[in-house]
């Protein structure tokens, strides 16, 4: 699994001429790093003097950020699998009418999955941004900057994931599906942008 590789090995694969991992996997990894930072901040707040009143909320945030880290790591591999499915569908024979029909159906299915995997990664990145906005005003101020880094990474992961959605949509023939996907991306990006702004404003107020 890609997510289980050493960082240097993953980066070497990313830099190679292998078809996967690519931008989608990099986007999911970026989101996973953001979630990990939120977990770190929560852990460095829980049990610290002066933060007793927020321990329960920090524990809840920690549980959610750990779950998001796991999901985003899983999506690194899912993205590679989705891309490989597209390639496999393209290589299907099309010498007969039946083969052409089967190939077209497989391609539509694979392009949908290739759009849906990064789409879900974007959703998970938006959830990380929501957590960053929650934790920013209550965390151990010694790690406030790490919340800011998490917010920036989660935003980068979200926008990068959406790019990987967009590149697949033109190949999907279901026009209603495509319209809905574009609308959902717009709504998600707007909401996530507000969460990012709240998180970064809180961080700025703490570190100057």
N, C-alpha and C positions, 0 to 999 in steps of 0.2 A: 504493500500500500504506500502511496506517495506520502501520506501524512506521517508515516512511521520512519521515513528516511531522515538522515542527518540533514541539517540545514544546508551544509555545503553540497551534499549530494543532490538535494532538491534543486538548488540553484544551478548546479551543473546541468541537470536535466532541462531546466528552464532555458538555459543558454544554448542548448544543443539544437540540432535540427530535428529532434523528435517532435511529432505532431502534438503530443501532450506530455507533460503539463504545459499549459499556455496561460493566456491572460485570465481565464476564468478561475483556474487553480490559484494563480497569484492573488486574485481578488479575494477568494475565500480565505487564503492564508493571512492576508492583511486583516480581514475581519476577525479571524481567530486570535491574532496577536492583540487586537483591540480588546476582545473579550477577556483575554488572559490578564491584561493590565487592570481591567476593572476588578477581576478576582484578587489580584495582588493588593490593590488599594483597599478592598474590603477586608482582606486578611490583616493588613497593617493598621486597620482602624479598630477592628474587634479586639477587645481586651485591653485597649490602651486607655490610660487615665484621661479623664475629661470627655470621653466619648461613650460613656456607659448608656446614655439615653438613646443612642442610635444603634446599639448592638443588634437588636432584633431585626431592624430594617436592613442593616449591613449583612446579616446572616441570610436574609431573603435575597438580597442582591447577589451575594456570593453564590447561592444555589443557582440562580438564573444565569449568571455570567459563566459559571462552569458548564452548564448545559449548552449555552450558546457556543462556547469554545469547542465542545465535542461535536456539535452539529456542523459547525463551519469546517472543522478538520475533515469530517466525513464528506463534505461537499467538495473538498479538493479532489478526492478520488472520483466522486460522482460526476464532476465536470469532465474529467479525463474519459470516463466511461461513456458519457453522453457524446463527446466528440468522436470517439472511436466508433460508436454506433452510426453516426452520420457517414463516416468514411466507409463502413461496412455496407451500408445501404446503397451508397453511390457505386460500389463495386459489384452489386448484384447484376446478374445477366438481364438483358432486355431484347433477346432475340425473337421471342414470341410475344403475342398479345398478353398472355397470362403472366409471363415474366415481367413485362413492362408494367402491368397493373400491380403486381406484387412489389416491384421495386418502388413504384410511386407511393404506394401505401406505407412502405417501410421508411421511405425518406420523409414523408410527412410526420410520421410518428417520431422519428429520430430528431427532426428539427424542432418539434414541440418540446421534446425532453431537453434538447440543447438550449432552449430558451427558458424552460421552467427551472432547471437546476440553478443557474445564476440568478434567476428571479427570486428563488427561495433564499439564496445566499444574501441577496440584497435586503430581503425582509429581515433576516437574522442580523445583518449589520445595522439596520434601523433600530432593532431591539437593543443592540449594544449602545447605540446613541441615546436611547431612552434611559438606559441604566446610567450612562455617564452624566446625563442631566440630573438624575436623582441623587447620585453619589457626590456630585461636585460640591454641594453646599454643606455636606455633613461629614465628609471624610477627614481623616488625619491630614492636617494642612501640610505636613512634611512631604506628602505625596500628591499634592494638588496638581503639580505639573504633569504627573503621569495620567491623570484624568484627561487633561488636555490632549496629550499624545494619543490616548485611547479614542477620544472623540475625532481627532483628525484622521486616524487610521480607519476607524469605522466608516467615516464619510468617504474616504478614498476607496475602501472596499465596496461600499454601496454603489458609488458612481461607476466604478470599474465593472462591477457585476452587471449593472444596467447596460453598459456598452455591449456586454456579451449577450444580453437579451436582444438588444436592437439589431445586432448583426444577423441574427437568425430569423427575425420576423418577416423579412421580405420573401423568404422561401416557403412560408406557411400560407396555404391557399384559403384558409378559413378567415374571411375578412372580418367577421364579428369577433373572432378570437384575437386577431391582431389589434383591432380597435380597443378591445377591452384591456389588452396587455399594455398598450401605450397609455391609456388613461390611468391604469393602476400604477404604472411607473411614475407618472406625473404626480399623483397623489402621494405616493410613498416618498418621493424625493422632496416634496414640499414639507411634509410632516417631519422627515428626518432632518432637514435643514434647520427647522425651528428647534429641534432637540439639540442639535450641534451648537447652535447659537446660545441656547441657555447654558449648556455645559461650559462653553468657552468664556462666556461672560462671568460665570461664577468663578472659574479658575483665574481669570484676569483680576477679579476683585480680591483674590487671596494672595496672588504672587506679584501683582503690580504690572 
